[in-house]
Amino acid sequence: MLGRSFLLGAVYAGLASVQLAAGVPTTSPSCSRQPIADFEDIKVMNPVSPTTVVGYYRGLNFQGINVGTFSRASSTGVISHSGTQRGVFGLTSQADQGTIQISIPPTSKSFSLTSLYYATVGATQEGVVTLPAPGEITVKAYDPKGNFVGEKTLTYRPMAPLSQMIFAEFEAAKFGNLGKVVFSFKSLVAKALIAGLIDDLTFSICPK
């Protein structure tokens, strides 16, 4: 029994050493996965124009991001991945609130972004009848000290007036143990204005 226990201990120690050598962020047992950020429980004051600010939500600060809605009866637009509501950002929300970002509050040490659904639409801000449009959303990751640690560019090329959101997964090596992520967006059509949509974000938060 002693030999077997010693062998298992050596194997686990070896695996831990490999993880650390590879630079894979380790997750503290105190870190917890939060409920999916689907924006459904945020009360929208004006469904036609997304001016409801997300703010503090699911344990993180959402800045430059409002709540938009989609009518399931509509024959055009981008369908929310779940429910009818989603986060939306564009020139209007950016002008009103500043940098488009998701960040930790003072009570948290870090967070890890795992996945989200995204799309782009043709507008300065999303409306109920906004059409899907080709665009790119770049997500830049920063550690709790403000150092840039990685980025991922998400491309959206809709094929129809009524389109689905696309799933994006984020690498733990770049998007683990963060202080914030910053979103930027651009159209793939010259001189066209777009807005970005996000839905069903999954992430974990580590308290101080």
C-alpha positions as CSV (number, residue, x, y, z in Angstrom):
1,M,0.0,0.0,0.0
2,L,2.8,2.4,0.9
3,G,4.5,1.8,-2.5
4,R,1.3,2.4,-4.3
5,S,0.6,5.7,-2.4
6,F,4.1,6.9,-3.0
7,L,3.8,6.1,-6.7
8,L,0.4,8.0,-7.0
9,G,1.9,10.9,-5.2
10,A,4.9,11.1,-7.5
11,V,2.5,11.0,-10.6
12,Y,0.4,13.9,-9.3
13,A,3.5,15.9,-8.4
14,G,4.9,15.3,-11.9
15,L,1.6,16.5,-13.5
16,A,1.6,19.6,-11.4
17,S,5.2,20.3,-12.4
18,V,4.3,19.9,-16.1
19,Q,1.4,22.4,-15.7
20,L,3.6,25.0,-14.0
21,A,6.3,24.5,-16.6
22,A,3.8,25.0,-19.4
23,G,2.6,28.3,-17.9
24,V,-1.0,27.1,-17.5
25,P,-2.8,29.3,-14.9
26,T,-3.9,27.4,-11.8
27,T,-7.3,28.1,-10.4
28,S,-7.6,28.5,-6.7
29,P,-10.2,26.4,-4.9
30,S,-11.8,29.6,-3.7
31,C,-12.6,30.7,-7.2
32,S,-16.2,30.1,-8.3
33,R,-18.0,29.8,-11.6
34,Q,-20.7,32.4,-11.8
35,P,-24.2,32.0,-13.2
36,I,-24.2,32.5,-17.0
37,A,-24.5,36.2,-17.9
38,D,-27.5,36.1,-20.2
39,F,-28.9,39.6,-19.3
40,E,-32.4,38.2,-19.0
41,D,-32.9,39.4,-15.4
42,I,-32.1,43.0,-16.2
43,K,-35.2,45.2,-16.6
44,V,-35.1,47.0,-19.9
45,M,-36.8,50.4,-19.8
46,N,-37.1,51.0,-23.6
47,P,-37.0,47.8,-25.7
48,V,-36.8,49.8,-29.0
49,S,-33.6,51.6,-28.0
50,P,-31.1,49.8,-25.8
51,T,-30.3,52.6,-23.3
52,T,-30.4,50.4,-20.1
53,V,-26.9,50.2,-18.7
54,V,-25.7,46.8,-17.5
55,G,-23.3,48.1,-14.8
56,Y,-22.5,45.7,-12.0
57,Y,-23.8,42.3,-13.0
58,R,-23.0,38.7,-12.0
59,G,-20.1,39.9,-9.8
60,L,-18.3,42.0,-12.5
61,N,-18.4,45.6,-13.7
62,F,-19.8,46.0,-17.3
63,Q,-18.8,49.4,-18.7
64,G,-19.9,50.8,-22.1
65,I,-22.4,47.9,-22.5
66,N,-26.2,48.2,-22.6
67,V,-29.0,45.7,-22.7
68,G,-30.6,45.1,-26.1
69,T,-33.7,43.0,-26.9
70,F,-34.8,40.8,-29.9
71,S,-38.4,40.1,-30.8
72,R,-38.9,36.3,-31.5
73,A,-41.6,37.4,-34.0
74,S,-39.1,39.4,-36.1
75,S,-38.0,38.1,-39.5
76,T,-34.8,40.1,-39.5
77,G,-31.9,40.7,-37.0
78,V,-29.7,38.6,-34.9
79,I,-31.4,36.0,-32.7
80,S,-30.3,36.1,-29.0
81,H,-28.6,32.9,-28.1
82,S,-31.0,32.4,-25.1
83,G,-34.1,34.3,-24.2
84,T,-34.6,37.7,-25.8
85,Q,-32.0,40.0,-24.2
86,R,-28.3,40.4,-24.8
87,G,-25.5,42.9,-24.2
88,V,-24.9,45.5,-26.8
89,F,-22.1,48.0,-27.4
90,G,-21.3,50.6,-30.0
91,L,-20.5,54.2,-30.6
92,T,-23.4,55.4,-28.5
93,S,-22.7,53.3,-25.4
94,Q,-19.0,54.1,-25.8
95,A,-19.6,57.8,-25.9
96,D,-21.9,57.7,-22.9
97,Q,-19.9,55.4,-20.6
98,G,-16.3,55.3,-21.9
99,T,-14.1,52.3,-22.7
100,I,-16.1,49.1,-23.4
101,Q,-14.9,46.6,-20.9
102,I,-15.7,44.0,-18.2
103,S,-13.6,44.3,-15.0
104,I,-13.3,43.1,-11.5
105,P,-14.7,45.1,-8.5
106,P,-12.5,46.0,-5.6
107,T,-13.7,42.9,-3.7
108,S,-12.3,40.5,-6.2
109,K,-8.8,39.4,-7.0
110,S,-9.3,38.2,-10.6
111,F,-11.6,36.5,-13.0
112,S,-11.3,34.1,-15.9
113,L,-13.3,34.4,-19.1
114,T,-14.3,31.1,-20.5
115,S,-16.8,31.7,-23.4
116,L,-19.5,33.8,-24.9
117,Y,-21.7,34.2,-28.0
118,Y,-21.3,37.2,-30.2
119,A,-22.5,39.0,-33.4
120,T,-22.3,42.4,-35.1
121,V,-25.1,44.5,-36.5
122,G,-25.3,47.5,-38.7
123,A,-25.9,50.5,-36.4
124,T,-24.3,52.9,-34.0
125,Q,-26.3,51.1,-31.4
126,E,-28.6,48.1,-31.6
127,G,-32.3,48.3,-32.2
128,V,-35.1,45.7,-32.4
129,V,-35.0,45.8,-36.2
130,T,-31.3,46.2,-36.7
131,L,-29.9,44.0,-39.5
132,P,-26.9,41.7,-39.0
133,A,-23.7,43.0,-40.6
134,P,-20.1,41.7,-41.2
135,G,-17.7,42.9,-38.5
136,E,-15.0,42.0,-36.1
137,I,-14.9,42.2,-32.3
138,T,-11.5,42.2,-30.6
139,V,-11.2,41.1,-27.0
140,K,-8.0,42.2,-25.2
141,A,-7.1,40.7,-21.8
142,Y,-5.3,42.5,-19.0
143,D,-4.1,41.1,-15.7
144,P,-5.1,42.7,-12.3
145,K,-2.0,45.0,-12.5
146,G,-3.1,46.3,-15.9
147,N,-0.6,44.4,-18.0
148,F,-1.7,43.2,-21.5
149,V,-1.6,39.4,-21.6
150,G,-3.4,38.4,-24.8
151,E,-6.2,39.0,-27.3
152,K,-8.7,37.2,-29.5
153,T,-10.4,38.6,-32.6
154,L,-14.0,37.3,-33.4
155,T,-15.2,37.6,-37.0
156,Y,-18.9,37.7,-37.9
157,R,-20.1,37.2,-41.5
158,P,-23.9,36.8,-41.5
159,M,-25.4,34.9,-44.5
160,A,-29.1,36.0,-44.1
161,P,-31.2,38.9,-42.8
162,L,-32.1,36.7,-39.8
163,S,-28.9,35.2,-38.3
164,Q,-27.6,33.4,-35.2
165,M,-25.0,34.4,-32.7
166,I,-21.6,32.5,-32.9
167,F,-19.9,30.7,-30.0
168,A,-16.4,31.7,-29.0
169,E,-14.2,30.0,-26.4
170,F,-11.2,31.6,-24.7
171,E,-7.8,30.0,-23.8
172,A,-7.1,29.7,-20.1
173,A,-3.4,30.7,-20.8
174,K,-4.5,34.1,-22.1
175,F,-7.9,34.7,-20.5
176,G,-7.3,33.3,-17.0
177,N,-6.5,35.4,-13.8
178,L,-7.6,38.7,-15.4
179,G,-8.4,42.2,-14.1
180,K,-10.3,43.2,-17.2
181,V,-11.1,42.5,-20.8
182,V,-11.6,45.4,-23.3
183,F,-13.7,45.2,-26.4
184,S,-13.2,47.0,-29.7
185,F,-15.1,46.6,-32.9
186,K,-14.9,47.4,-36.6
187,S,-16.9,46.9,-39.7
188,L,-15.7,44.6,-42.6
189,V,-17.5,47.0,-45.0
190,A,-15.9,50.3,-45.8
191,K,-17.4,53.3,-44.0
192,A,-20.2,51.2,-42.5
193,L,-21.1,51.6,-38.8
194,I,-21.7,48.6,-36.6
195,A,-22.5,47.6,-33.0
196,G,-21.4,44.5,-31.2
197,L,-23.6,41.9,-29.4
198,I,-22.6,39.5,-26.6
199,D,-24.7,36.9,-24.8
200,D,-24.4,33.9,-22.4
201,L,-20.9,34.8,-21.0
202,T,-19.3,32.1,-18.8
203,F,-16.6,33.0,-16.3
204,S,-15.2,32.4,-12.8
205,I,-14.3,34.9,-10.2
206,C,-11.6,34.7,-7.5
207,P,-12.4,36.8,-4.4
208,K,-9.6,38.5,-2.4
